[in-house]
Amino acid sequence: MPKRLSHYDARGQARMVEVGQKPVTLRTARAHGFIKISPAALSAIRNLRAPKGNPLEVARIAGILAAKRTSDLIPMCHPLFLTQVDVQCRFQKRGIEIESSATTKSETGVEMEALTATSVAALTIYDMCKAIDRSMEIGEIHLIEKRGGRSGVYRRGAPRK
């Protein structure tokens, strides 16, 4: 555990961390989310009968745009030049699994961008399908993996060093 929280100064005020002295490295992150959907709504999505059009394609684009705007949404995130963002939505038995990835060459990581992409993709699916299922549940949002920087590789479920 760090001795102090990095996003607070000596007086306890929130601050953006200085990353200018850190080395620029290739950094990647992948995030996961799940939206539980009723069988009827899932069928409508699968058969392209959702009232607002294809929610998975719109969610994919919304997730990409959200990743690019993460620093506008989360106060202490640094603006990053993203070299890649991908959002994939996959049908599962009880809903839709969302996996997002983001890549940059920067002094700081892209975990928040991948997590934001996943979250906004799930919210977009909800928005586009709420007319047929208001009981949808968004959850299971978590970091799967990150690479790059001083802390190296993190994989969910892998033993911590």
DSSP file (Angstrom, degrees, kcal/mol; ACC not computed):
  #  RESIDUE AA STRUCTURE BP1 BP2  ACC     N-H-->O    O-->H-N    N-H-->O    O-->H-N    TCO  KAPPA ALPHA  PHI   PSI    X-CA   Y-CA   Z-CA
    1    1 A M              0   0    0      0, 0.0     2,-0.0     0, 0.0     0, 0.0   0.000 360.0 360.0 360.0 138.7    0.0    0.0    0.0
    2    2 A P        -     0   0    0      0, 0.0     3,-0.1     0, 0.0     0, 0.0  -0.369 360.0-125.8 -66.4 152.1    1.3    3.5   -0.7
    3    3 A K  S    S+     0   0    0      1,-0.1     2,-0.3    -2,-0.0     0, 0.0   0.771  92.2  14.9 -70.9 -25.2    2.1    5.6    2.3
    4    4 A R  S    S-     0   0    0      4,-0.0     2,-0.4     0, 0.0    -1,-0.1  -0.971  90.6 -94.6-144.6 159.3   -0.2    8.4    1.0
    5    5 A L    >   -     0   0    0     -2,-0.3     3,-1.3     1,-0.1    -2,-0.0  -0.627  31.6-142.7 -76.5 128.9   -2.9    8.8   -1.6
    6    6 A S  T 3  S+     0   0    0     -2,-0.4    -1,-0.1     1,-0.3     0, 0.0   0.722  93.8  58.9 -68.9 -22.4   -1.3   10.1   -4.8
    7    7 A H  T 3  S+     0   0    0     10,-0.1     8,-2.4     7,-0.1     2,-0.4   0.176  96.0  73.8 -96.9  19.9   -4.2   12.3   -5.8
    8    8 A Y  B <  S-A   14   0A   0     -3,-1.3     6,-0.2     6,-0.3     2,-0.1  -0.992  71.4-139.5-129.7 140.0   -4.1   14.4   -2.6
    9    9 A D    >   -     0   0    0      4,-2.5     3,-2.1    -2,-0.4    -4,-0.1  -0.221  43.5 -83.3 -85.8-176.2   -1.5   17.0   -1.6
   10   10 A A  T 3  S+     0   0    0      1,-0.3    -1,-0.1     2,-0.1    -2,-0.0   0.733 130.6  53.1 -62.2 -23.3    0.0   17.6    1.9
   11   11 A R  T 3  S-     0   0    0      2,-0.1    -1,-0.3     0, 0.0    -3,-0.0   0.415 120.8-106.6 -92.0   2.0   -3.1   19.6    2.9
   12   12 A G  S <  S+     0   0    0     -3,-2.1     2,-0.3     1,-0.3    -2,-0.1   0.628  72.9 141.3  84.7  13.2   -5.5   16.9    1.8
   13   13 A Q        -     0   0    0      1,-0.1    -4,-2.5     0, 0.0    -1,-0.3  -0.706  57.7-107.1 -91.4 141.0   -6.7   18.7   -1.3
   14   14 A A  B     +A    8   0A   0     -2,-0.3     2,-0.3    -6,-0.2    -6,-0.3  -0.349  46.9 172.5 -63.7 142.8   -7.4   16.8   -4.5
   15   15 A R        -     0   0    0     -8,-2.4     2,-0.5    -6,-0.0    61,-0.0  -0.985  37.6-108.9-149.0 156.8   -4.8   17.2   -7.2
   16   16 A M        -     0   0    0     -2,-0.3     2,-0.1     1,-0.0    61,-0.1  -0.778  45.1-115.8 -85.4 131.1   -3.8   15.9  -10.6
   17   17 A V        -     0   0    0     -2,-0.5     2,-0.5    59,-0.3   -10,-0.1  -0.414  23.2-118.0 -69.5 139.6   -0.6   13.9  -10.3
   18   18 A E        +     0   0    0      1,-0.1    -1,-0.1    -2,-0.1     3,-0.1  -0.692  40.2 165.3 -76.4 120.8    2.4   15.2  -12.2
   19   19 A V    >   +     0   0    0     -2,-0.5     3,-1.7     1,-0.1    -1,-0.1   0.354  43.3 104.5-117.2   2.8    3.4   12.5  -14.8
   20   20 A G  T 3  S+     0   0    0      1,-0.3    -1,-0.1     3,-0.0    -2,-0.0   0.727  80.8  50.8 -60.6 -24.7    5.8   14.6  -16.9
   21   21 A Q  T 3  S+     0   0    0     -3,-0.1    -1,-0.3     2,-0.1    -2,-0.1   0.533  89.2  99.5 -91.3  -6.8    8.9   13.0  -15.5
   22   22 A K  S <  S-     0   0    0     -3,-1.7     2,-0.1     1,-0.1    86,-0.1  -0.491  83.2-102.4 -78.2 150.0    7.7    9.4  -16.1
   23   23 A P        -     0   0    0      0, 0.0     2,-0.5     0, 0.0    83,-0.1  -0.429  31.1-115.1 -72.1 146.4    8.9    7.6  -19.2
   24   24 A V        +     0   0    0     -2,-0.1     2,-0.3    81,-0.1    83,-0.2  -0.706  48.4 164.1 -78.3 123.8    6.7    7.3  -22.2
   25   25 A T  E     -B  106   0B   0     81,-2.5    81,-2.1    -2,-0.5     2,-0.4  -0.923  46.3 -90.9-135.7 163.0    5.9    3.6  -22.7
   26   26 A L  E     -B  105   0B   0     -2,-0.3     2,-0.4    79,-0.2    79,-0.2  -0.631  49.5-172.8 -72.4 128.3    3.3    1.6  -24.7
   27   27 A R  E     +B  104   0B   0     77,-3.1    77,-2.2    -2,-0.4     2,-0.3  -0.987   9.2 177.2-131.5 135.4    0.3    1.1  -22.4
   28   28 A T  E     -BC 103 147B   0    119,-1.8   119,-2.6    -2,-0.4     2,-0.3  -0.940   3.6-176.8-133.8 155.8   -2.7   -1.1  -22.9
   29   29 A A  E     -BC 102 146B   0     73,-1.9    73,-2.2    -2,-0.3     2,-0.4  -0.989   9.0-160.0-151.1 148.0   -5.8   -2.0  -20.9
   30   30 A R  E     -BC 101 145B   0    115,-2.7   114,-3.0    -2,-0.3   115,-1.5  -0.992  11.8-170.9-128.7 139.6   -8.8   -4.2  -21.3
   31   31 A A  E     -BC 100 143B   0     69,-2.6    69,-2.2    -2,-0.4     2,-0.3  -0.917   6.7-151.0-130.5 155.6  -12.1   -3.9  -19.4
   32   32 A H  E     +BC  99 142B   0    110,-2.8   110,-2.0    -2,-0.3     2,-0.3  -0.914  16.6 165.7-126.1 149.3  -15.2   -6.1  -19.1
   33   33 A G  E     -B   98   0B   0     65,-2.1    65,-3.0    -2,-0.3     2,-0.4  -0.967  16.0-152.5-153.1 166.2  -18.9   -5.4  -18.4
   34   34 A F  E     -BC  97 139B   0    105,-2.5   105,-2.8    -2,-0.3     2,-0.5  -0.998   3.3-160.4-144.6 138.7  -22.2   -7.2  -18.7
   35   35 A I  E     -BC  96 138B   0     61,-2.3    61,-2.2    -2,-0.4     2,-0.4  -0.966  17.7-143.8-121.9 115.9  -25.7   -6.1  -19.2
   36   36 A K  E     -BC  95 137B   0    101,-2.9   101,-1.7    -2,-0.5     2,-0.3  -0.624  25.8-177.4 -78.5 130.9  -28.4   -8.6  -18.2
   37   37 A I        -     0   0    0     57,-2.1    96,-0.0    -2,-0.4    -2,-0.0  -0.969  29.6-103.7-135.8 143.8  -31.4   -8.4  -20.5
   38   38 A S     >  -     0   0    0     -2,-0.3     4,-2.7     1,-0.1     5,-0.2  -0.261  35.5-113.2 -62.3 153.3  -34.7  -10.2  -20.7
   39   39 A P  H  > S+     0   0    0      0, 0.0     4,-2.2     0, 0.0     5,-0.2   0.881 116.9  52.5 -56.5 -39.2  -35.1  -13.0  -23.3
   40   40 A A  H  > S+     0   0    0      2,-0.2     4,-2.0     1,-0.2     5,-0.1   0.928 112.7  43.3 -64.6 -44.2  -37.6  -11.0  -25.2
   41   41 A A  H  > S+     0   0    0      2,-0.2     4,-2.4     1,-0.2    -1,-0.2   0.894 112.3  53.4 -68.6 -38.9  -35.4   -7.9  -25.4
   42   42 A L  H  X S+     0   0    0     -4,-2.7     4,-2.7     1,-0.2    -1,-0.2   0.898 109.2  49.7 -62.0 -40.0  -32.3  -10.0  -26.2
   43   43 A S  H  X S+     0   0    0     -4,-2.2     4,-2.3    -5,-0.2    -1,-0.2   0.908 109.4  51.3 -64.4 -42.4  -34.3  -11.6  -29.1
   44   44 A A  H  <>S+     0   0    0     -4,-2.0     5,-3.9     2,-0.2     6,-0.6   0.904 112.7  46.0 -62.0 -41.2  -35.3   -8.2  -30.4
   45   45 A I  H ><5S+     0   0    0     -4,-2.4     3,-1.7     3,-0.2    -2,-0.2   0.946 112.6  49.6 -65.6 -48.1  -31.7   -7.0  -30.3
   46   46 A R  H 3<5S+     0   0    0     -4,-2.7    -2,-0.2     1,-0.3    -1,-0.2   0.859 114.9  44.5 -59.8 -37.1  -30.4  -10.2  -32.0
   47   47 A N  T 3<5S-     0   0    0     -4,-2.3    -1,-0.3    -5,-0.2    -2,-0.2   0.227 114.7-115.1 -94.1  13.7  -33.0   -9.9  -34.8
   48   48 A L  T < 5S+     0   0    0     -3,-1.7    -3,-0.2     1,-0.1    -2,-0.1   0.879  79.9 124.6  55.4  43.4  -32.4   -6.2  -35.2
   49   49 A R      < +     0   0    0     -5,-3.9    -4,-0.2    -6,-0.2    -5,-0.1   0.170  25.1 130.7-116.0  15.5  -35.9   -5.3  -34.0
   50   50 A A    >   -     0   0    0     -6,-0.6     3,-1.8     3,-0.2    79,-0.1  -0.489  66.5-121.3 -67.8 140.8  -35.0   -2.9  -31.3
   51   51 A P  T 3  S+     0   0    0      0, 0.0    -1,-0.1     0, 0.0    78,-0.1   0.789 108.3  44.4 -57.5 -31.8  -37.1    0.3  -31.6
   52   52 A K  T 3  S-     0   0    0     76,-0.7     2,-0.3     1,-0.3    77,-0.1   0.321 117.1-104.3 -99.0   9.9  -34.0    2.6  -32.0
   53   53 A G  S <  S-     0   0    0     -3,-1.8    -1,-0.3    75,-0.1    -3,-0.2  -0.728  75.4  -6.7 106.3-157.4  -32.0    0.5  -34.4
   54   54 A N     >  -     0   0    0     -2,-0.3     4,-1.8     1,-0.2     3,-0.2  -0.657  57.3-172.7 -82.1 100.1  -29.0   -1.7  -33.8
   55   55 A P  H  > S+     0   0    0      0, 0.0     4,-2.5     0, 0.0    -1,-0.2   0.800  79.3  58.0 -67.4 -27.6  -28.0   -1.0  -30.2
   56   56 A L  H  > S+     0   0    0      2,-0.2     4,-2.1     1,-0.2     5,-0.1   0.898 107.9  45.1 -71.9 -38.1  -24.7   -3.0  -30.3
   57   57 A E  H  > S+     0   0    0     -3,-0.2     4,-2.0     2,-0.2    -1,-0.2   0.919 115.8  46.5 -69.8 -41.9  -23.3   -1.0  -33.2
   58   58 A V  H  X S+     0   0    0     -4,-1.8     4,-2.7     1,-0.2    -2,-0.2   0.900 112.1  52.0 -65.5 -38.9  -24.3    2.3  -31.6
   59   59 A A  H  X S+     0   0    0     -4,-2.5     4,-2.6     2,-0.2    -2,-0.2   0.895 107.0  53.3 -63.4 -39.9  -22.9    1.1  -28.2
   60   60 A R  H  X S+     0   0    0     -4,-2.1     4,-1.8     2,-0.2    -1,-0.2   0.935 113.0  42.7 -60.3 -46.7  -19.6    0.2  -29.9
   61   61 A I  H  X S+     0   0    0     -4,-2.0     4,-2.5     2,-0.2    -2,-0.2   0.906 113.2  52.5 -67.5 -41.7  -19.2    3.7  -31.3
   62   62 A A  H  X S+     0   0    0     -4,-2.7     4,-2.6     1,-0.2    -2,-0.2   0.899 108.5  51.5 -61.2 -40.8  -20.4    5.4  -28.1
   63   63 A G  H  X S+     0   0    0     -4,-2.6     4,-2.3     2,-0.2    -1,-0.2   0.905 109.4  49.3 -63.0 -41.9  -17.8    3.4  -26.1
   64   64 A I  H  X S+     0   0    0     -4,-1.8     4,-1.6     2,-0.2    -2,-0.2   0.941 113.2  46.4 -62.4 -47.4  -15.0    4.5  -28.5
   65   65 A L  H  X S+     0   0    0     -4,-2.5     4,-0.8     1,-0.2    -2,-0.2   0.901 111.1  52.9 -61.9 -40.5  -16.1    8.2  -28.2
   66   66 A A  H >< S+     0   0    0     -4,-2.6     3,-1.0     1,-0.2     4,-0.3   0.902 104.6  54.6 -63.4 -41.7  -16.4    7.9  -24.4
   67   67 A A  H >< S+     0   0    0     -4,-2.3     3,-1.2     1,-0.3     4,-0.2   0.905 106.7  52.2 -57.9 -40.7  -12.8    6.5  -24.1
   68   68 A K  H 3< S+     0   0    0     -4,-1.6    -1,-0.3     1,-0.2    -2,-0.2   0.703 113.9  43.9 -68.1 -19.4  -11.6    9.6  -26.0
   69   69 A R  T XX S+     0   0    0     -3,-1.0     3,-1.6    -4,-0.8     4,-0.9   0.222  76.2 115.0-109.7  13.1  -13.4   11.9  -23.6
   70   70 A T  H X> S+     0   0    0     -3,-1.2     4,-2.5    -4,-0.3     3,-1.2   0.873  74.0  54.9 -54.5 -43.3  -12.5   10.2  -20.3
   71   71 A S  H 34 S+     0   0    0      1,-0.3    -1,-0.3    -4,-0.2     6,-0.2   0.714 104.2  56.3 -67.8 -17.7  -10.5   13.1  -19.0
   72   72 A D  H <4 S+     0   0    0     -3,-1.6    -1,-0.3     1,-0.1    -2,-0.2   0.705 115.5  37.6 -79.4 -21.0  -13.5   15.3  -19.5
   73   73 A L  H << S+     0   0    0     -3,-1.2    -2,-0.2    -4,-0.9    -3,-0.1   0.791 113.7  51.9 -99.4 -35.2  -15.6   13.0  -17.3
   74   74 A I  S >< S-     0   0    0     -4,-2.5     3,-1.9     1,-0.1    -1,-0.2  -0.924  77.2-144.8-113.4 112.5  -13.2   12.0  -14.5
   75   75 A P  T 3  S+     0   0    0      0, 0.0    -1,-0.1     0, 0.0   -59,-0.0   0.746  91.6  41.1 -54.1 -38.4  -11.5   15.0  -12.9
   76   76 A M  T 3  S+     0   0    0      2,-0.1   -59,-0.3   -60,-0.1     2,-0.3   0.367  87.1 111.9 -97.4   7.1   -8.0   13.6  -12.2
   77   77 A C    <   -     0   0    0     -3,-1.9   -61,-0.0    -7,-0.2    -3,-0.0  -0.598  66.5-127.3 -78.7 138.8   -7.5   11.7  -15.4
   78   78 A H        -     0   0    0     -2,-0.3     2,-0.2     1,-0.1    -7,-0.1  -0.623  27.4-106.4 -81.0 142.2   -4.9   13.0  -17.8
   79   79 A P        -     0   0    0      0, 0.0     2,-0.4     0, 0.0    -1,-0.1  -0.533  45.6-162.0 -65.1 132.4   -5.9   13.7  -21.4
   80   80 A L        -     0   0    0     -2,-0.2     2,-0.9   -12,-0.1    -9,-0.1  -0.905  25.4-129.0-121.3 147.5   -4.4   10.9  -23.5
   81   81 A F        -     0   0    0     -2,-0.4    24,-0.6    24,-0.2     2,-0.4  -0.846  34.6-151.8 -88.3 105.5   -3.6   10.5  -27.2
   82   82 A L  E     -D  104   0B   0     -2,-0.9    22,-0.2     1,-0.1     3,-0.1  -0.664  18.9-171.8 -84.8 130.5   -5.2    7.1  -27.8
   83   83 A T  E    S+     0   0B   0     20,-2.3     2,-0.3    -2,-0.4    21,-0.2   0.602  74.6  11.7 -94.1 -13.8   -3.7    5.1  -30.5
   84   84 A Q  E     +D  103   0B   0     19,-1.3    19,-2.4     2,-0.0     2,-0.3  -0.939  55.4 175.6-161.9 138.4   -6.4    2.4  -30.4
   85   85 A V  E     +D  102   0B   0     -2,-0.3     2,-0.4    17,-0.2    17,-0.2  -0.974  10.6 178.2-141.2 134.5   -9.8    1.8  -28.8
   86   86 A D  E     -D  101   0B   0     15,-2.4    15,-2.6    -2,-0.3     2,-0.4  -0.999   9.1-170.3-137.2 139.9  -12.0   -1.2  -29.5
   87   87 A V  E     -D  100   0B   0     -2,-0.4     2,-0.4    13,-0.2    13,-0.2  -0.993   6.8-172.9-131.0 124.2  -15.3   -2.2  -28.1
   88   88 A Q  E     -D   99   0B   0     11,-2.9    11,-2.6    -2,-0.4     2,-0.5  -0.962   6.6-163.7-119.3 134.8  -16.8   -5.6  -28.6
   89   89 A C  E     -D   98   0B   0     -2,-0.4     2,-0.4     9,-0.2     9,-0.2  -0.978  11.5-172.6-117.6 126.0  -20.4   -6.7  -27.7
   90   90 A R  E     -D   97   0B   0      7,-2.9     7,-2.9    -2,-0.5     2,-0.2  -0.967  24.0-120.3-124.8 133.5  -21.1  -10.4  -27.6
   91   91 A F  E     +D   96   0B   0     -2,-0.4     2,-0.3     5,-0.2     5,-0.2  -0.479  33.9 179.2 -67.6 135.6  -24.4  -12.2  -27.0
   92   92 A Q  E >   -D   95   0B   0      3,-3.0     3,-0.6    -2,-0.2    -1,-0.0  -0.783  44.7 -94.9-125.8 173.4  -24.6  -14.4  -24.0
   93   93 A K  T 3  S+     0   0    0     -2,-0.3   -51,-0.1     1,-0.2     3,-0.1   0.881 122.2  26.8 -59.6 -40.5  -27.4  -16.5  -22.7
   94   94 A R  T 3  S-     0   0    0    -52,-0.0   -57,-2.1   -58,-0.0     2,-0.3   0.294 131.4 -43.7-109.6   8.5  -28.6  -13.9  -20.2
   95   95 A G  E <  S-BD  36  92B   0     -3,-0.6    -3,-3.0   -59,-0.3     2,-0.5  -0.972  77.9 -44.9 165.9-150.1  -27.5  -10.7  -21.8
   96   96 A I  E     -BD  35  91B   0    -61,-2.2   -61,-2.3    -2,-0.3     2,-0.4  -0.977  36.9-147.9-126.2 128.2  -24.6   -9.0  -23.6
   97   97 A E  E     -BD  34  90B   0     -7,-2.9    -7,-2.9    -2,-0.5     2,-0.4  -0.765  15.2-159.2 -91.4 136.8  -20.9   -9.1  -22.6
   98   98 A I  E     -BD  33  89B   0    -65,-3.0   -65,-2.1    -2,-0.4     2,-0.4  -0.969  11.0-179.4-120.6 130.8  -18.9   -6.0  -23.4
   99   99 A E  E     -BD  32  88B   0    -11,-2.6   -11,-2.9    -2,-0.4     2,-0.3  -0.993   5.4-175.8-131.1 128.2  -15.1   -5.9  -23.7
  100  100 A S  E     -BD  31  87B   0    -69,-2.2   -69,-2.6    -2,-0.4     2,-0.3  -0.898   4.1-169.4-120.5 148.9  -13.2   -2.8  -24.4
  101  101 A S  E     -BD  30  86B   0    -15,-2.6   -15,-2.4    -2,-0.3     2,-0.3  -0.980   1.4-172.4-135.0 151.5   -9.5   -2.2  -25.0
  102  102 A A  E     -BD  29  85B   0    -73,-2.2   -73,-1.9    -2,-0.3     2,-0.3  -0.993   1.6-168.4-142.6 147.8   -7.5    1.0  -25.2
  103  103 A T  E     +BD  28  84B   0    -19,-2.4   -20,-2.3    -2,-0.3   -19,-1.3  -0.986  12.8 157.5-137.3 145.1   -3.8    1.7  -26.2
  104  104 A T  E     -BD  27  82B   0    -77,-2.2   -77,-3.1    -2,-0.3     2,-0.6  -0.971  39.5-129.2-152.9 163.4   -1.5    4.7  -25.9
  105  105 A K  E     +B   26   0B   0    -24,-0.6     2,-0.3    -2,-0.3   -79,-0.2  -0.967  65.0 119.5-112.1 108.0    2.1    5.6  -25.8
  106  106 A S  E    S-B   25   0B   0    -81,-2.1   -81,-2.5    -2,-0.6    43,-0.1  -0.896  77.1-101.1-157.4 177.9    2.2    7.9  -22.7
  107  107 A E  S    S+     0   0    0     -2,-0.3     2,-0.3   -83,-0.2   -83,-0.1   0.520 104.6  43.7 -87.3  -9.0    3.5    8.5  -19.2
  108  108 A T  S    S-     0   0    0    -83,-0.1   -81,-0.1   -86,-0.1   -83,-0.1  -0.940  88.8 -97.6-140.0 159.0    0.3    7.2  -17.7
  109  109 A G        -     0   0    0     -2,-0.3     3,-0.1     1,-0.1     4,-0.1  -0.039  12.3-135.9 -79.1 174.5   -2.0    4.3  -18.2
  110  110 A V     >  +     0   0    0     -8,-0.2     4,-2.0     1,-0.1     5,-0.2   0.057  65.8 115.0-118.2  21.9   -5.3    3.7  -20.0
  111  111 A E  H  > S+     0   0    0      1,-0.2     4,-2.6     2,-0.2     5,-0.2   0.926  79.3  50.2 -58.7 -45.3   -7.3    1.7  -17.5
  112  112 A M  H  > S+     0   0    0      1,-0.2     4,-2.5     2,-0.2    -1,-0.2   0.850 108.1  53.5 -65.5 -33.6   -9.9    4.5  -17.0
  113  113 A E  H  > S+     0   0    0      2,-0.2     4,-2.3     1,-0.2    -1,-0.2   0.919 111.0  45.4 -66.8 -43.2  -10.3    4.8  -20.8
  114  114 A A  H  X S+     0   0    0     -4,-2.0     4,-2.0     2,-0.2    -2,-0.2   0.917 115.3  47.5 -65.5 -42.6  -11.1    1.1  -21.2
  115  115 A L  H  X S+     0   0    0     -4,-2.6     4,-2.4     2,-0.2    -2,-0.2   0.885 112.1  50.0 -65.6 -38.9  -13.4    1.1  -18.2
  116  116 A T  H  X S+     0   0    0     -4,-2.5     4,-2.7    -5,-0.2     5,-0.3   0.909 108.8  52.3 -66.1 -42.3  -15.2    4.3  -19.4
  117  117 A A  H  X S+     0   0    0     -4,-2.3     4,-2.1     1,-0.2    -2,-0.2   0.927 112.0  46.1 -58.8 -45.2  -15.7    2.7  -22.9
  118  118 A T  H  X S+     0   0    0     -4,-2.0     4,-2.1     2,-0.2    -2,-0.2   0.924 113.5  48.8 -63.6 -45.3  -17.2   -0.4  -21.3
  119  119 A S  H  X S+     0   0    0     -4,-2.4     4,-2.3     1,-0.2    -2,-0.2   0.924 113.5  44.8 -62.8 -46.6  -19.5    1.6  -19.0
  120  120 A V  H  X S+     0   0    0     -4,-2.7     4,-2.2     2,-0.2    -1,-0.2   0.852 110.0  55.5 -70.3 -34.0  -20.8    3.9  -21.7
  121  121 A A  H  X S+     0   0    0     -4,-2.1     4,-2.1    -5,-0.3    -1,-0.2   0.932 110.1  46.7 -61.3 -43.6  -21.3    1.1  -24.1
  122  122 A A  H  X S+     0   0    0     -4,-2.1     4,-2.3     1,-0.2    -2,-0.2   0.919 111.8  50.1 -63.8 -43.7  -23.5   -0.7  -21.5
  123  123 A L  H  X S+     0   0    0     -4,-2.3     4,-2.7     1,-0.2    -1,-0.2   0.860 108.9  53.3 -62.5 -35.2  -25.4    2.6  -20.8
  124  124 A T  H  X S+     0   0    0     -4,-2.2     4,-2.5     2,-0.2    -1,-0.2   0.905 107.2  50.1 -67.6 -41.9  -26.0    3.0  -24.5
  125  125 A I  H  X S+     0   0    0     -4,-2.1     4,-1.3     2,-0.2    -2,-0.2   0.936 111.6  49.8 -60.2 -44.8  -27.5   -0.5  -24.8
  126  126 A Y  H >X S+     0   0    0     -4,-2.3     4,-1.3     1,-0.2     3,-0.6   0.948 111.4  48.5 -57.9 -49.1  -29.8    0.4  -21.9
  127  127 A D  H 3< S+     0   0    0     -4,-2.7     3,-0.3     1,-0.2     4,-0.3   0.896 113.3  46.4 -59.2 -42.1  -30.8    3.6  -23.5
  128  128 A M  H 3< S+     0   0    0     -4,-2.5   -76,-0.7     1,-0.2    -1,-0.2   0.681 122.0  35.7 -77.3 -16.2  -31.6    2.0  -26.9
  129  129 A C  H XX S+     0   0    0     -4,-1.3     3,-1.8    -3,-0.6     4,-1.5   0.389  81.9 101.8-117.5   1.8  -33.5   -0.9  -25.4
  130  130 A K  T 3< S+     0   0    0     -4,-1.3    -2,-0.1    -3,-0.3    -1,-0.1   0.757  74.7  66.2 -63.0 -23.0  -35.3    0.6  -22.4
  131  131 A A  T 34 S+     0   0    0     -4,-0.3    -1,-0.3     1,-0.2     3,-0.2   0.769 113.5  31.3 -67.9 -23.8  -38.6    0.8  -24.4
  132  132 A I  T <4 S+     0   0    0     -3,-1.8    -2,-0.2     1,-0.2    -1,-0.2   0.569 135.3  19.0-109.5 -12.4  -38.6   -3.0  -24.5
  133  133 A D    ><  +     0   0    0     -4,-1.5     3,-0.7    -7,-0.2    -1,-0.2  -0.630  48.9 170.0-160.9  96.9  -36.9   -3.8  -21.1
  134  134 A R  T 3  S+     0   0    0      1,-0.2    -4,-0.1    -2,-0.2    -1,-0.1   0.510  76.9  72.9 -82.7  -4.1  -36.6   -1.4  -18.3
  135  135 A S  T 3   +     0   0    0      2,-0.1    -1,-0.2    -5,-0.0   -99,-0.1   0.342  65.5 133.6 -93.0   7.6  -35.4   -4.2  -16.0
  136  136 A M    <   -     0   0    0     -3,-0.7     2,-0.4   -10,-0.1   -99,-0.2  -0.217  44.4-148.3 -56.1 148.2  -32.0   -4.5  -17.6
  137  137 A E  E     -C   36   0B   0   -101,-1.7  -101,-2.9     2,-0.0     2,-0.5  -0.986   4.7-155.6-125.7 126.5  -29.1   -4.6  -15.1
  138  138 A I  E     +C   35   0B   0     -2,-0.4     2,-0.3  -103,-0.2  -103,-0.2  -0.846  39.6 115.6 -98.5 132.9  -25.6   -3.3  -15.8
  139  139 A G  E     +C   34   0B   0   -105,-2.8  -105,-2.5    -2,-0.5     3,-0.1  -0.932  25.4  78.2-168.6-167.0  -22.8   -4.8  -13.8
  140  140 A E  E     +     0   0B   0     -2,-0.3     2,-0.6     1,-0.2  -108,-0.1   0.749  56.3 163.5  56.8  28.3  -19.6   -6.8  -13.7
  141  141 A I  E     +     0   0B   0   -108,-0.1     2,-0.3  -107,-0.1  -108,-0.2  -0.674  15.4 135.6 -81.0 121.2  -17.5   -3.8  -14.8
  142  142 A H  E     -C   32   0B   0   -110,-2.0  -110,-2.8    -2,-0.6     2,-0.4  -0.990  58.6 -92.3-159.4 161.7  -13.9   -4.5  -14.0
  143  143 A L  E     -C   31   0B   0     -2,-0.3  -112,-0.3  -112,-0.2     3,-0.1  -0.669  30.2-175.5 -78.1 129.7  -10.4   -4.2  -15.4
  144  144 A I  E     -     0   0B   0   -114,-3.0    12,-3.1    -2,-0.4     2,-0.3   0.860  64.7 -16.6 -88.7 -46.5   -9.3   -7.5  -17.1
  145  145 A E  E     -CE  30 155B   0   -115,-1.5  -115,-2.7    10,-0.2    -1,-0.4  -0.993  51.6-168.7-160.0 148.8   -5.7   -6.6  -17.8
  146  146 A K  E     -CE  29 154B   0      8,-2.2     8,-2.6    -2,-0.3     2,-0.3  -0.991   9.3-170.6-141.8 148.4   -3.3   -3.7  -18.1
  147  147 A R  E     +C   28   0B   0   -119,-2.6  -119,-1.8    -2,-0.3     6,-0.2  -0.978  40.2  40.6-136.9 148.5    0.2   -3.6  -19.5
  148  148 A G        +     0   0    0     -2,-0.3     3,-0.3     1,-0.2  -121,-0.1  -0.081  67.1  63.5 103.9 160.7    3.0   -1.0  -19.5
  149  149 A G  S >  S-     0   0    0   -123,-0.2     3,-1.3     1,-0.2    -1,-0.2  -0.177  99.5 -47.5  82.0-177.5    4.5    1.5  -17.1
  150  150 A R  T 3  S+     0   0    0      1,-0.3    -1,-0.2  -127,-0.1    -2,-0.0   0.830 132.9  55.6 -62.2 -36.4    6.4    1.0  -13.8
  151  151 A S  T 3  S-     0   0    0     -3,-0.3    -1,-0.3     1,-0.2     2,-0.2   0.552  92.7-160.2 -80.3  -4.9    3.8   -1.4  -12.4
  152  152 A G    <   +     0   0    0     -3,-1.3     2,-0.4    -4,-0.1    -1,-0.2  -0.424  46.3   1.4  72.8-131.6    4.1   -3.8  -15.4
  153  153 A V        -     0   0    0     -2,-0.2     2,-0.4    -6,-0.2    -6,-0.2  -0.797  54.4-173.8-104.2 135.5    1.4   -6.3  -16.1
  154  154 A Y  E     -E  146   0B   0     -8,-2.6    -8,-2.2    -2,-0.4     2,-0.4  -0.997   4.1-179.8-122.5 131.5   -1.9   -6.7  -14.1
  155  155 A R  E >   -E  145   0B   0     -2,-0.4     3,-2.2   -10,-0.2   -10,-0.2  -0.998  34.8-111.7-128.9 129.4   -4.3   -9.6  -14.9
  156  156 A R  T 3  S+     0   0    0    -12,-3.1   -12,-0.0    -2,-0.4   -14,-0.0  -0.339 103.7  14.2 -57.7 131.1   -7.5  -10.0  -13.0
  157  157 A G  T 3  S+     0   0    0      1,-0.3    -1,-0.3    -2,-0.0     3,-0.1   0.263  95.5 125.0  87.0 -12.2   -7.3  -13.1  -10.9
  158  158 A A  S <  S-     0   0    0     -3,-2.2    -1,-0.3     1,-0.1    -3,-0.1  -0.518  73.6 -93.7 -77.3 148.7   -3.5  -13.5  -11.3
  159  159 A P        -     0   0    0      0, 0.0     2,-0.3     0, 0.0    -4,-0.1  -0.323  41.6-120.5 -60.6 142.2   -1.5  -13.7   -8.0
  160  160 A R              0   0    0      1,-0.1    -6,-0.0    -3,-0.1     0, 0.0  -0.624 360.0 360.0 -85.4 143.9   -0.2  -10.4   -6.8
  161  161 A K              0   0    0     -2,-0.3    -1,-0.1     0, 0.0     0, 0.0   0.447 360.0 360.0 -85.3 360.0    3.5   -9.9   -6.4
